[in-house]
């Protein structure tokens, strides 16, 4: 067989790429691809753990071993940087979260007659894969999949779709059900019975006019930096506790002994609260509920965190104000933070820890910072979303 059919790398969406430039779905580096497209597995092609792979769109890379997966995570970052003309810096080996570690997930549900489908969409499709298992999820979440189908049967109209968001809080699973009809005594009793039976931390329902709490025996919280923080309904939390710890460790290393730190896009305090153990922290967040949760938690714990509700896209912190800080932590959404990066570029802050969930927008913002005089000193890749093409990282910038 011609060496042209050897798979030499993975493309950005997880397809194998042969030496002669063909893109082959579900091929791993080291596989051989015959002229008719048949894939002959190589030594790094492994048996997927989940019966739903590859139909389920939740995972794209269960067929490759950890070495290939780690190389993929790194190559996504390197490719994005080079596309912006940025030379990749020294890069740590990727930190990969283990299977069964995902503590939050959003699924779709649909009722078809008496049957309820619940799961993730097929790749590039709106069809729901009805899950029977999920080796990515924490067991506490996975165990709810089948019971939820029974509950949803009484809440979703035939041929209608709903959404289910599960997050593991300190007290148990925080469950949000959206796009359902839950009026009347029977629905109320069913929701309460489900919450009691499965020991939920909270159950909220959104029938179209905002989420309403139907069950919460004690306030739902998550612990950050040793402090219990109120978890907003549908609020953001790092996908795995393991990945959060890896990101935080790298942020701590970059910030070092900085006495005054700015945490921009702070959320509920993933970085602000731990850093406030030793530093004074200014935290800016554009969403109101996380801002309130962080402010209350910091006040209760006596941590030196000054929290501001601020839209950093429309009103970034300017360079003059940023110059007062010893370090900045930047953790924007997938869109990145071009407006804030432009202000940072002229601020001369000694160090910046940029936490990113999108290598493409990170590379764009990195170019802005470098043009402003910063050095991209190091990158730590993190694969929190096991077996997916989603890549996270922490970049260290030094003035």
N, C-alpha and C positions, 0 to 999 in steps of 0.2 A: 504494500500500500504506500502511496506517495506521501512523503513528509509534508507536502502541502496541506494534507488533511489533519495535521497535528494541531490540537487546540493549545494555543500559547498563552492566552490570557482571558480574563473576563472583562466584558464591556460594562459600562455604567449601569445598565439595567439587569446585569447578571447573565447575559448571554455569553456563551463561549465564542472566542474569535480564533479562527484557524490561521495557519501560516499564510494561506493564500487569500485571507481577508473575508472569509464567510462568517456570518453570525449564526450560531447554532444554539437553539434553546436547550437548556438542561444539559449542557456539555461542560466539563471541567477541564482545566489545564492538565495536559497529559493524555486526554482522550484522543482517539483517532476517529475522524469522520470520513466515512466512505463516500464515493461519488454520488450514491443515491440518498445521502443524508443520514444513513445509519450511524449511530454513535457506538463506538467500541470503548467501554469504560477503561480508564487508566488507573494508576495506583492511588490517585487522590479523589477519585469519584466514589462516594460512599452511599450506602443505602439510607434513604430518608427515614426519619423517626416517625413521621406522622402519616396516617392513612390518607389525609386530605391533600397532601402535597403531590403534584404541583398545582392542582386545580385551585386551591385556596390562595387568594392574593396576599395573605398575611406574610408569607415567606417566599423568597425567591431563590435561596441558596442552601437548602437542606441537602443538596446532592454533592456538596463539596466538603472537604475536611477542614479542620480549624486553621491549618497553615495557609490554605488557599483563601479562606475567608478573611484571615488577618491581612494577607497581601492585598486583597480586594479593598479593604477599608483604607489601607495606606495609599493605594494607587488612586482611589477616588480623590483624595486630598491633593496628592502630587499633581494629578491631571488638572484639577481646578486651578491650582496656583500657576502652573505653567501656561495655562490658557490666558491668564492675566499678565503674563510676563514676569511673574514673581518666582525667584529661585527657591525651591523648597529648603528649609533649614534642617538641622538635625532633628530626627523624629524618633520618639520612643516606640517600642513595640506596642501594637494596639492592645488595649484592655478590652477583653470580650466578656460580657455578662453571660453567665451560665444558662442552660435551658431551665425552664420552670421558674424564672425570676421576674417576669413581667408583672408589675403590680397595678397597671391600669390598662384598660382596653375599651374601645368603642366598637360595638357590633350593630348590625342591622337585623331586623326581624320582619317577617312577612307571614301573614296567615293565608293558607290555601285550604279552604274548606275547614275540616277539623284539625288539620296539621299546621303547626307553626314551625317555620324555618328560622334559625338563629345562628348567625356567624358572620364571617367576613365576606366581602365580595370576591368573586373570581377575579383573576388578573384582567385588567382592561375591560371590565364588564360590570353591569349592575345586578347580575345574578348572584344570589346568596348561596354560599356553601354552608349547608346545614351541619354544624360541627357536632361530632361525637367525642372528640378529644382535642387538646391543644397543648403540645409539649412546651410551648413558649410561656404560657401563663403560670402564675403562682397557683398552686393547688386550690387555694381558697376561692379563686375566681373560676377556675375550670370546673369545680364541683357544682357551680350554680347554673351551668349552661342548660342541662336537661331540666331541672326544676323550673327554670325561668320560662321554658317553652309552655309548660302547663299553666303558669300564671298569665302569660301573654295571650293564651287562647281566649280568655275572658275579657281582654282589654283591647284587642286589635280587631278591627273589622275585616271581613273576608277581602282578600286581594289588596289590602292596605299594608303599608310599611311603617315600622316604628324603629326607634333607636334605643339602644341600651348602653349606658356607660357605667363601667365598674372600676372602682378605685379602692385599693386596700388602705384603710385608715388604721390608726392605733387601736380602735375598738372593734374592727372587723371590716366587712365590705361596705363601702358607700355606693349605693345603687341609684342611678338616675334613669328613669324610663320616659322617653319622649314620644310625642305624636300618637298618643293613645287616648281612649275614652274611659275614665275611671269614676264616673258619677254613680251615685246610689249606694245603698247599704251593702249590697252583695260585693261590689267592687272594693269598698272600704274594708270589709271583713277579710276578703281575699288578700289584700295588700298587707294588712296587719298580721294575718296568720303566716304569710310567707316570711315577713320580716322576723317574727318571733321564732319560727321553726329553724331558720337559717342563721340566726344570731347576727343580723345586719347591724352595722353601726348607724346607718341612716338609709331611708328610702324616700326618694322624692319623685314626683310625677309632674311632667310638663304636658298639659293638654293643648298647648298652643298659646297660652298667655303667661308663660314664665313658670319656672319650677316651684312646686309647692311641697313642703315637707309633710309626709304622711306618717313617718316613724323616725324617732331620734331620741332614744331613752337617755342619752347623755350627749353633750356636744361632740361632734366628730372632729378629731384632731389628727395631725401628723407631727412627729417629733423631729425638729431641726435644731442642731446644735445643742441638744439636751433640753429643748424647750417645746412644749406642746403648743402647736399653732392651730387655730381654727381653720378647718379645710372648707373653703367655699364650695358650694354645689357646682359640680362640673369644673372645679378648679384644676390648674395645671400642677403636675407633680412629675419629677423625673421618672422615666419609665421603669427603672429598677433601682432598688436601694443600693445594690452593688455598683451600678453605674454612677449613681449620685455620689457615693463615697469616693470613687476614682476621680470624678470631676473636682470634688471639693479638695481632695488631697493635692491636686495639681494647682488649683487656685491658691491654696494656702502657701504652697512652695513659692509661687510667683510673687505673691503679696509680701511674704516674709514678715519683717518686723515693722511694716508700715503703720504709723500711728493714726493716720486719718485716711479713710478709704471711701470711695464712692462705688456703690453697687447699682448699676444702671440696668433697667428691666429686671428689677429685683424679685418680682413675683411675691410669694408669701415668705421669702427669707431664706431660701436654700443656702445662699452664701452669706447674706448679711448677718444672720443670727450667729453662726459659728465664728465669723470673723470678729464680731463684736465682743467675743470673749477677751480679746486683747486690744482691739482698736475702736476708735470712734468711727461710726459708719453712717454715711448719708445714703439712703435707699430711695430710688425713684422708680415708680411703676405706673403704667397707664391705665390699668384696670382697677376699678374702685374696690371691689370685694377683697382682692389680695392685699391691697394697700391697707384696708381697715384691719384685716386679720394680722398682718405683720405689725402694725402699730400697737394693737392691743397686746400681742404676745411679748413684744419687746418691753412694753411698759410694765407688764406683770412680772417679768423676769429681771427688771432693772438693768437691761442691756442698753448701751449707749448707741441707739439707732434713731436717727432723725428721718422720718418717713414722709415723702411727698408724693401726692397723687399728681402725676405729670405725664403728658403725652410726649414721649421723647422723639417721635417722628415729626410732630408739628412744632414742638418747642424743646429742642435738644439743649442740654446744659452747655453754656457757651465756654469758649476756651479760657476766658478770664477767670470764671468761677472754677473750672476744672484745674487750673494751675495751683489751687490751694491744697490739692490732695496729694498724698504720697503714693497712692496706687489707685487704679480704677479696675473694677470688674465689669465686664460687658457681657450680657447674656440675652441677646435679642431673639425674637422668633425667626422663622425660616426666611423671612424677607430681609434679614440682616439689619444693619443700622447705618446706612450711608450718611444720613444727616448728622448723626452723632459722631461718626468716624471723622467727618470733615472738621468738626469742632475739636475733637481729640488731637487731630493731626497738628494743630497749632498750639496745643496746650503745654507741651513739655512735661507731662506727668512722667515721673521716673519709670514706672512700669504699668503695663496693662495686661490683664488676664482676660482674653476674649474667648468665651465659651460659645461654641457654635453648633447648630444642628443642621447646617447646610454648607458643605464645602464651597459651593459656587459663590454664595453671597459673602462667605468669609473671605475668599480670595479677592473679591472685588473690594471689600472694606480694607483688607490687608494692604492692597496696593495704595489706597489713599493714605494710610498711616505711614507706610514706607516713604511715599513721596513727601510726607511732612517731616521726615527725618528719623523715624523709628526704625529699629532693627527687629525683624522677625527672628527671634533667637531660638525658639524651640516649639515643637508641636507634639502634643500627646493625643493620639487617636483613641476614641472610645466607641466600641460596638455594643451599645445598649440594646438595640433592636435585633435580637438574635436571628440570624439567617435572613435578614432583610437587606436591601440596598441602602437603607437609611444609615448615615454616618455622622458621628459627632466628634468634637475635638475641643481641646483647649490650646490656644495659641499664646505664646509669651512674647510681648513686645517691650523692648527696652529703648529709652530715649537716648 
